[in-house]
């Protein structure tokens, strides 16, 4: 027994020791993660690697730290102002010997965003520094950036085809008829196509006319941009007869790209890495294909935004406008208005810039945000609106509070109109033998009845409310833009305009980005624009969110160039885009099923950017893909 007791004590001691060691390792890892920051002291001579995996957005969403447990890739989001600031800082810093655009996994952005980054790339090249771009296959957006580089490389097994804006839209009317679902639509505006998928099986003539004008203008600007940046490339020929070009190259798309001057070199990541090493030098002890590199996160940390001078507040209205509260990347009424009111109370702001990058959403939340902006005016602060890629529908509603409105030529705006959709399922229930009945004391008892059907009295009331809301929208725009309500109604009707046309229609005042808007706000506040800085009224992620994101995000950013996985070829890219479009369709179905408030949302705007699945739709998409084997 003594031997057994002795052995047991030894086992217990070993167990206690192991538990202690695991606890020490856990808390050491916890401390390291919580104290982690990009290392700005790690900057050395080399190439700044702009690994733009994912999309470029105005305000990144807060990542789900556990999303990787699902087994799929989680698309990254890069903040636009960080990307532009990094490029501009690289232009004048001698430590940066070259800039590398790694576009192998780049998913794009909205037109105005891409144009702003492309211009920043062009400024680096104009400074005399080499800019080298690499991808297995470029998207339209990726090529708009790469066209401004000194050298464009493409993988020999990849290649680039340009699709241009546009494509198919899913219409649910036939499916809803088969299921017996009735979509009760209340809208104003003959161009308000956000509701068409629920009431039509095809595009209306009005929506087709508006989309042809919008997409044509966007594509024309894309062509002008890449032609200006790369005048010797035979872009027009490649666009007009892509099948003949590829067949003429015997199916070798990369060779066709080279023959038409779209790229300068055909080579894999190893060959590209060796080329960059010729310019910036190779690190000692590393395999061939690596070069002296500066990580983007370290570079952004080493080049923070200025903080000297008077404070100009910037409130960001980015993403879909929704009621209640939400994290960054979604413009929730309670959250955005709360951040703004808190900033006005606590910060010593001299002026306010409202940065809008939204396709709209809830009319109630839009009005809530507008009222918060008016509080800045009540305090005597000048208010300047800066439209990013999108400022349509509810995004334009918010913009009416500004003293002046800036936009980019490719900003998508307008869509002045509102709608509401309520589904009812009386026919669906009848198909399986279920019926409804009851006692009603007024025409509105139990209404809107989604199980038994919405009656005509309720339909008339809801339509009248929508028309009243549209009238309010029209009057807000008329007062803000100094136009008559009749004129606003003519250019409203839910139609979407590109920034250049919106300027002609007096929906915007001037062209320029966020910096121009901040300078204008400073001037209106009687300040020197050179002696101000922006204070972004945003909530910083808490320590635990940063911890789990750092621990579970993986080590992709720490890999050397030669160790990075290759990007998808043409077929892989197409498959990824189709999956994302399916995810968007699931999101449409979810919004219809859950209903919601009166909407001032732009459908065309959503189709102009990269197809990205929202976080709340991702689990449903993963389940569907697993079921049908996509």
C-alpha positions in Angstrom: 0.0 0.0 0.0 2.9 2.4 0.7 4.1 1.8 -2.8 0.7 2.6 -4.2 0.3 5.7 -2.1 3.8 6.9 -3.1 3.1 6.3 -6.8 -0.2 8.2 -6.4 1.5 11.2 -4.8 4.0 11.3 -7.7 1.2 11.2 -10.3 -0.6 14.0 -8.5 2.6 16.0 -8.3 3.1 15.5 -12.1 -0.5 16.5 -12.7 -0.2 19.7 -10.6 3.1 20.6 -12.3 1.5 20.2 -15.8 -1.5 22.2 -14.8 0.7 25.0 -13.4 2.8 25.0 -16.6 -0.3 25.2 -18.8 -1.7 28.1 -16.8 1.7 29.9 -17.0 1.7 29.4 -20.8 -1.9 30.5 -21.1 -1.4 33.7 -19.2 1.9 34.4 -21.0 0.1 34.0 -24.3 -2.8 36.2 -23.0 -0.4 38.9 -22.0 1.4 38.8 -25.3 -1.8 39.0 -27.3 -3.3 41.8 -25.2 -0.1 43.8 -25.5 0.4 43.0 -29.2 0.7 45.9 -31.6 2.3 46.1 -35.0 6.0 46.8 -34.5 6.7 50.3 -35.9 10.4 49.9 -34.8 10.7 47.0 -37.3 10.9 49.3 -40.3 14.1 48.8 -42.3 15.2 49.4 -45.9 13.2 47.2 -48.3 10.0 46.9 -50.3 6.7 47.9 -48.8 4.4 44.9 -49.4 0.8 46.0 -50.0 -0.8 42.5 -49.5 -4.4 43.6 -50.2 -6.1 40.3 -49.5 -9.8 40.8 -49.4 -11.5 44.2 -50.0 -10.8 47.8 -49.4 -13.6 49.5 -47.5 -14.4 52.8 -45.7 -14.8 51.2 -42.3 -13.9 47.5 -41.8 -16.4 45.3 -40.0 -15.4 43.9 -36.6 -14.1 40.4 -37.4 -15.6 37.3 -35.9 -12.6 35.8 -34.0 -14.2 32.3 -34.2 -15.1 32.4 -37.9 -12.1 30.3 -38.8 -13.4 27.4 -36.9 -16.0 26.9 -39.7 -13.2 25.8 -42.0 -13.6 28.5 -44.6 -11.6 31.6 -45.5 -12.7 34.9 -43.9 -12.3 37.8 -46.3 -10.1 40.6 -44.9 -11.1 44.2 -45.1 -8.6 47.1 -45.4 -9.4 50.6 -44.3 -9.2 53.0 -47.2 -7.5 55.8 -45.4 -4.8 53.5 -44.0 -4.0 52.2 -47.5 -3.8 55.7 -49.0 -1.8 57.0 -46.1 0.6 54.1 -46.4 1.2 54.7 -50.1 1.7 58.5 -49.7 4.1 57.9 -46.8 6.1 55.4 -48.9 6.4 58.0 -51.7 8.7 60.3 -49.6 10.4 57.8 -47.3 13.9 56.7 -48.4 13.7 53.5 -46.5 11.1 52.3 -49.0 13.0 51.3 -52.1 10.0 49.9 -53.9 6.3 49.1 -53.4 4.9 45.7 -54.1 1.2 45.3 -54.9 0.3 41.7 -54.0 -3.1 41.4 -55.6 -3.3 37.6 -55.7 -6.2 37.5 -53.3 -7.6 41.0 -53.9 -11.4 41.1 -54.2 -11.8 44.7 -55.0 -13.9 47.6 -53.8 -16.4 50.2 -55.1 -15.3 52.4 -58.0 -14.5 55.6 -56.1 -12.5 53.6 -53.6 -10.5 51.9 -56.3 -9.9 55.2 -58.1 -8.5 56.8 -54.9 -6.1 54.0 -54.3 -5.1 53.8 -57.9 -4.3 57.6 -57.8 -2.1 57.0 -54.7 -0.2 54.2 -56.5 0.3 56.5 -59.4 1.8 59.2 -57.1 4.4 56.7 -55.8 5.3 55.7 -59.4 5.5 59.4 -60.4 8.0 60.0 -57.5 10.5 57.7 -59.3 10.1 54.7 -57.1 9.4 51.3 -58.6 6.0 49.8 -58.1 5.6 46.2 -59.0 2.3 44.4 -59.2 1.7 40.6 -59.1 -1.4 38.4 -59.3 -2.3 35.0 -60.7 -5.2 36.7 -62.4 -6.4 40.3 -61.9 -9.9 41.4 -61.3 -11.2 44.5 -63.0 -10.5 46.4 -59.8 -7.1 44.8 -59.3 -6.0 45.8 -62.7 -7.1 49.4 -62.2 -4.5 49.5 -59.4 -1.9 47.5 -61.2 -2.1 49.7 -64.3 -0.5 52.4 -62.3 2.5 50.2 -61.4 5.9 50.3 -63.1 5.8 46.6 -63.8 2.8 44.3 -64.0 3.4 40.5 -63.6 1.0 37.7 -64.1 1.4 34.0 -63.3 1.9 31.9 -66.5 -0.9 29.5 -65.4 -3.3 32.3 -64.7 -4.3 35.3 -66.8 -6.7 38.2 -66.8 -10.1 38.6 -68.4 -12.2 41.8 -67.9 -15.9 41.5 -67.1 -17.0 45.1 -66.7 -19.9 46.1 -64.4 -23.2 44.4 -64.7 -24.5 40.9 -64.8 -27.6 39.0 -63.7 -29.8 39.7 -60.8 -31.9 37.0 -59.1 -35.7 37.6 -59.2 -37.8 35.7 -56.7 -41.3 36.3 -58.0 -41.6 32.8 -59.6 -40.4 31.0 -56.6 -42.6 33.0 -54.3 -45.6 32.2 -56.4 -44.8 28.5 -56.2 -44.5 28.7 -52.4 -47.6 30.8 -52.1 -45.8 33.8 -50.6 -47.4 37.2 -51.2 -45.0 40.2 -51.2 -47.0 43.3 -50.3 -44.8 46.2 -51.7 -45.3 49.8 -50.8 -43.1 52.2 -52.7 -42.7 55.6 -54.4 -40.5 56.1 -57.4 -40.6 54.3 -60.8 -36.8 53.7 -60.6 -36.9 52.2 -57.1 -35.8 48.7 -58.3 -34.9 47.4 -54.8 -38.3 45.8 -54.6 -38.4 44.4 -58.2 -37.0 41.0 -57.4 -40.0 40.3 -55.1 -42.7 41.5 -57.6 -41.3 40.8 -61.0 -39.5 38.0 -62.9 -37.4 40.4 -64.9 -36.0 43.9 -64.9 -38.4 46.7 -65.5 -37.7 49.1 -68.5 -37.1 52.0 -66.1 -34.6 50.0 -64.1 -32.9 48.8 -67.2 -32.6 52.4 -68.5 -31.1 53.6 -65.2 -28.7 50.7 -64.9 -27.4 51.0 -68.4 -26.6 54.7 -67.9 -25.0 54.1 -64.5 -23.0 51.0 -65.5 -21.9 52.6 -68.7 -20.6 55.7 -67.0 -18.7 53.6 -64.4 -17.2 51.4 -67.1 -16.2 54.4 -69.2 -14.4 55.9 -66.2 -12.6 52.6 -65.6 -11.4 52.5 -69.2 -10.2 56.1 -69.1 -8.3 55.4 -65.9 -6.4 52.3 -67.1 -5.8 53.8 -70.6 -4.3 56.9 -69.0 -2.1 54.9 -66.7 -1.1 52.4 -69.4 -1.5 54.1 -72.8 0.3 51.4 -74.8 -1.9 48.6 -73.7 -4.5 47.6 -76.3 -7.3 47.7 -73.8 -10.1 48.4 -76.3 -9.2 45.5 -78.6 -9.0 43.1 -75.6 -12.4 44.2 -74.3 -14.2 44.1 -77.7 -13.2 40.6 -78.7 -11.8 38.6 -75.7 -12.8 35.2 -77.2 -10.8 35.9 -80.4 -7.8 37.1 -78.5 -7.7 34.0 -76.2 -8.4 31.5 -79.0 -5.7 33.3 -81.1 -3.3 32.6 -78.2 -4.3 29.0 -78.2 -6.0 29.3 -74.8 -3.0 30.8 -73.1 -4.6 33.8 -71.4 -1.4 35.0 -69.8 0.3 35.0 -73.2 -2.6 37.0 -74.6 -2.2 39.5 -71.7 1.4 39.9 -72.6 0.8 40.2 -76.4 -1.7 43.0 -75.9 0.5 44.9 -73.5 -1.7 44.4 -70.5 1.2 43.0 -68.5 5.0 43.3 -68.7 6.2 40.0 -67.4 4.8 36.4 -67.1 6.3 34.6 -64.1 5.4 32.8 -60.9 5.9 34.1 -57.3 9.4 32.8 -57.2 10.5 34.7 -60.3 8.7 37.8 -59.1 10.4 37.6 -55.7 13.8 37.4 -57.4 13.0 40.5 -59.5 12.1 42.5 -56.4 15.2 41.3 -54.7 17.3 42.7 -57.5 15.9 46.2 -56.6 15.7 46.1 -52.8 18.1 43.3 -51.9 17.6 39.8 -50.6 17.6 38.9 -46.9 20.4 36.7 -45.6 19.6 33.1 -44.8 16.3 33.1 -46.6 15.3 30.8 -49.6 15.4 32.2 -53.1 12.4 34.2 -54.1 12.4 36.3 -50.9 13.4 40.0 -50.6 13.7 42.6 -47.9 10.2 43.4 -47.0 8.3 45.9 -44.9 4.9 44.7 -43.6 1.9 46.9 -44.3 0.7 46.7 -40.6 4.1 47.8 -39.3 4.3 50.6 -41.9 0.8 51.9 -41.0 1.7 51.8 -37.3 4.9 53.7 -38.0 3.1 56.4 -40.0 0.0 57.4 -37.9 -2.4 60.2 -38.9 -1.4 63.6 -37.7 -2.7 64.8 -34.3 -1.5 68.4 -34.1 -3.6 71.5 -34.6 -7.3 72.1 -34.1 -9.7 69.1 -34.1 -12.1 68.5 -36.9 -14.6 65.7 -36.0 -15.3 63.0 -38.6 -18.3 60.8 -38.1 -18.5 57.8 -40.4 -21.8 56.5 -41.8 -20.6 53.3 -43.5 -22.5 50.2 -44.6 -26.2 49.5 -44.5 -28.2 51.8 -42.3 -30.1 49.8 -39.7 -32.1 50.5 -36.5 -30.6 49.9 -33.1 -27.0 49.1 -32.4 -24.3 47.4 -34.4 -20.5 47.2 -34.8 -18.3 49.0 -37.3 -19.1 48.5 -41.0 -22.8 48.9 -40.3 -24.4 52.3 -39.8 -26.7 51.6 -36.8 -28.9 54.5 -35.8 -28.3 54.3 -32.1 -24.6 53.6 -32.5 -23.7 56.3 -35.0 -25.9 59.0 -33.3 -24.5 58.0 -29.9 -20.9 58.3 -31.0 -21.6 61.7 -32.6 -23.4 63.1 -29.6 -20.7 61.9 -27.3 -18.0 63.4 -29.5 -19.8 66.7 -29.6 -20.0 66.7 -25.8 -16.5 65.6 -25.0 -14.2 66.6 -27.8 -13.2 70.2 -28.5 -14.3 70.1 -32.1 -14.1 73.1 -34.4 -16.1 71.6 -37.3 -17.7 68.3 -38.3 -17.2 66.2 -41.5 -19.8 63.5 -42.2 -18.2 60.7 -44.2 -21.0 58.8 -45.9 -20.3 55.4 -47.6 -23.7 53.7 -47.5 -26.4 52.4 -49.9 -29.0 53.4 -47.3 -31.3 51.2 -45.3 -33.8 52.1 -42.6 -35.5 55.5 -43.1 -36.0 55.8 -39.3 -32.3 55.3 -38.6 -31.3 57.7 -41.3 -33.4 60.4 -39.8 -32.0 59.6 -36.3 -28.5 60.1 -37.6 -29.5 63.3 -39.5 -31.0 64.7 -36.2 -27.7 64.0 -34.4 -25.8 65.9 -37.2 -28.1 68.8 -36.7 -26.9 69.0 -33.1 -23.5 70.0 -34.4 -25.1 72.8 -36.3 -27.0 73.8 -33.2 -23.6 74.2 -31.5 -22.4 76.5 -34.3 -20.1 74.0 -36.0 -19.8 74.0 -39.8 -20.9 70.6 -41.2 -19.4 69.3 -44.5 -20.5 66.0 -46.1 -17.9 63.9 -47.8 -19.4 61.2 -50.0 -17.2 58.1 -50.5 -18.1 55.3 -52.9 -21.8 55.3 -52.0 -24.2 57.9 -50.6 -27.5 56.7 -51.9 -31.1 56.6 -50.6 -30.7 56.7 -46.8 -27.1 57.7 -47.4 -28.4 60.8 -49.2 -31.0 61.4 -46.6 -28.2 61.7 -44.0 -26.3 64.0 -46.4 -29.0 66.6 -46.5 -27.8 67.9 -43.1 -24.6 69.2 -44.5 -23.7 72.8 -45.4 -21.9 71.6 -48.5 -21.5 68.2 -50.1 -18.3 66.8 -51.6 -18.3 63.7 -53.9 -16.0 61.9 -56.3 -16.9 61.7 -60.0 -17.5 58.0 -59.6 -19.5 58.3 -56.3 -22.9 56.5 -56.6 -25.6 58.7 -55.2 -29.2 59.7 -55.5 -31.8 56.9 -55.2 -34.2 59.4 -53.6 -37.1 57.2 -52.8 -38.4 54.8 -50.1 -40.2 51.5 -49.9 -41.5 48.8 -47.6 -42.0 45.1 -48.1 -44.2 42.8 -46.0 -44.7 39.1 -46.9 -47.8 37.2 -46.1 -48.2 33.4 -46.2 -51.9 32.7 -46.4 -51.5 30.9 -49.7 -48.5 28.9 -48.5 -50.5 27.7 -45.5 -53.4 26.8 -47.7 -51.1 24.5 -49.7 -50.6 22.3 -46.6 -54.2 22.5 -45.4 -53.9 25.3 -42.8 -56.4 28.2 -42.6 -57.0 31.2 -40.3 -60.1 32.8 -38.8 -61.1 35.0 -35.9 -63.1 37.9 -34.6 -62.2 41.5 -35.5 -63.5 44.7 -33.9 -62.0 47.2 -36.4 -60.6 47.0 -39.9 -57.1 46.9 -38.3 -57.6 44.1 -35.8 -54.8 41.7 -36.2 -53.3 43.6 -39.1 -50.9 43.3 -40.8 -51.9 39.6 -40.7 -49.0 37.7 -42.3 -50.7 34.4 -41.8 -54.3 35.2 -42.9 -53.5 38.0 -45.4 -53.1 41.8 -45.3 -56.5 43.5 -46.0 -57.1 46.4 -48.4 -57.5 49.0 -45.6 -54.1 48.2 -44.2 -52.6 48.2 -47.7 -53.9 51.7 -48.3 -52.7 53.0 -45.0 -49.2 51.6 -45.5 -49.0 53.0 -49.0 -50.1 56.4 -47.8 -47.4 56.3 -45.1 -44.8 55.5 -47.7 -46.0 58.4 -49.9 -45.8 60.7 -46.9 -42.3 59.6 -46.1 -41.3 60.2 -49.7 -42.7 63.7 -49.5 -40.6 64.3 -46.4 -37.5 63.0 -48.2 -38.3 65.3 -51.2 -38.7 68.3 -49.0 -35.5 67.6 -47.1 -33.5 67.5 -50.4 -35.3 70.6 -51.7 -34.5 72.7 -48.7 -30.9 71.4 -48.5 -30.1 71.8 -52.2 -32.2 75.0 -52.7 -34.4 73.3 -55.4 -38.1 73.1 -55.7 -39.9 69.9 -54.6 -41.1 69.4 -58.1 -37.5 69.5 -59.5 -36.4 67.1 -56.8 -39.2 64.7 -57.6 -38.1 64.8 -61.3 -34.6 63.8 -60.5 -35.7 61.5 -57.6 -38.1 58.7 -58.2 -35.5 56.3 -56.8 -33.0 56.8 -59.7 -29.3 56.4 -59.0 -26.8 58.8 -60.4 -23.0 58.8 -60.8 -21.1 61.7 -59.1 -20.4 63.6 -62.2 -24.1 63.7 -63.2 -25.2 64.4 -59.6 -23.0 67.5 -59.7 -24.8 68.7 -62.8 -28.1 68.1 -61.1 -27.0 70.1 -58.1 -27.2 67.1 -55.8 -23.5 67.6 -54.8 -21.5 70.8 -54.7 -17.9 70.0 -55.3 -15.6 67.2 -56.3 -13.0 65.9 -53.8 -12.2 63.3 -51.2 -12.1 63.3 -47.4 -9.1 65.6 -47.2 -10.8 68.2 -49.4 -13.8 68.0 -47.1 -11.7 68.5 -44.0 -10.0 71.5 -45.5 -13.3 73.0 -46.4 -14.6 72.4 -42.9 -11.5 74.1 -41.5 -12.0 77.1 -43.8 -15.6 77.5 -42.8 -14.5 77.4 -39.2 -12.0 80.2 -40.0 -9.0 77.9 -39.4 -5.9 77.2 -41.4 -6.5 73.9 -43.2 -2.8 73.1 -42.8 -3.1 73.3 -39.0 -6.0 70.9 -38.3 -6.3 67.2 -37.8 -9.2 64.7 -38.1 -10.7 63.1 -35.0 -12.6 60.1 -36.0 -15.6 59.5 -33.8 -15.3 55.7 -33.7 -15.4 53.1 -30.9 -12.2 51.2 -30.5 -12.5 47.4 -30.2 -12.1 46.1 -26.7 -9.1 44.2 -25.4 -10.8 40.8 -25.5 -11.9 41.2 -29.1 -8.3 42.2 -30.1 -7.0 39.2 -28.1 -9.1 36.5 -29.7 -8.7 38.1 -33.2 -4.9 38.0 -32.8 -4.8 34.5 -31.4 -7.1 33.0 -34.0 -6.3 35.1 -37.0 -3.4 32.9 -38.0 0.1 33.8 -39.2 -0.6 34.8 -42.8 1.0 38.3 -42.3 4.2 36.8 -40.9 5.0 34.6 -43.9 7.8 35.5 -46.2 7.0 36.3 -49.8 8.0 32.8 -51.1 5.9 31.1 -48.5 2.7 32.7 -49.4 0.1 30.4 -51.0 -0.6 31.0 -54.7 -3.8 32.8 -55.6 -6.8 31.2 -57.4 -6.7 30.7 -61.1 -9.5 31.9 -63.4 -11.8 29.0 -62.5 -11.2 29.4 -58.8 -11.9 33.1 -58.9 -15.1 32.6 -60.8 -16.2 29.9 -58.3 -15.5 32.3 -55.4 -17.5 35.1 -57.0 -20.5 32.8 -57.6 -20.5 31.7 -54.0 -20.5 35.3 -52.9 -23.4 36.1 -55.2 -25.3 33.2 -53.7 -24.6 34.6 -50.3 -26.0 38.0 -51.3 -29.2 36.2 -52.6 -29.6 34.5 -49.2 -29.2 37.9 -47.5 -32.1 39.3 -49.7 -34.3 36.3 -48.7 -33.4 36.9 -45.0 -34.3 40.6 -45.2 -37.7 39.7 -46.8 -38.5 37.1 -44.2 -37.5 39.2 -41.2 -39.2 42.4 -42.5 -38.2 45.6 -40.9 -38.8 49.3 -41.0 -39.5 51.6 -44.0 -36.5 51.3 -46.2 -34.5 53.9 -48.1 -32.1 51.5 -49.7 -30.4 51.2 -53.1 -30.2 47.8 -54.8 -28.1 48.9 -57.8 -25.5 50.3 -55.4 -24.9 46.9 -53.8 -24.3 45.3 -57.2 -21.5 47.9 -58.1 -19.1 46.6 -55.5 -17.5 43.3 -54.8 -19.8 40.4 -53.9 -19.1 39.9 -50.2 -21.2 37.8 -47.9 -22.3 39.6 -44.7 -21.4 38.0 -41.4 -25.0 37.1 -40.5 -25.5 35.4 -43.9 -22.2 33.4 -43.8 -23.4 30.5 -41.7 -26.5 30.0 -43.8 -24.3 30.1 -47.0 -21.9 27.5 -45.5 -24.8 25.2 -44.7 -26.3 25.5 -48.2 -22.9 24.9 -49.8 -22.4 21.8 -47.7 -25.8 20.5 -48.7 -25.5 21.0 -52.5 -21.7 20.6 -52.8 -20.7 23.9 -54.3 
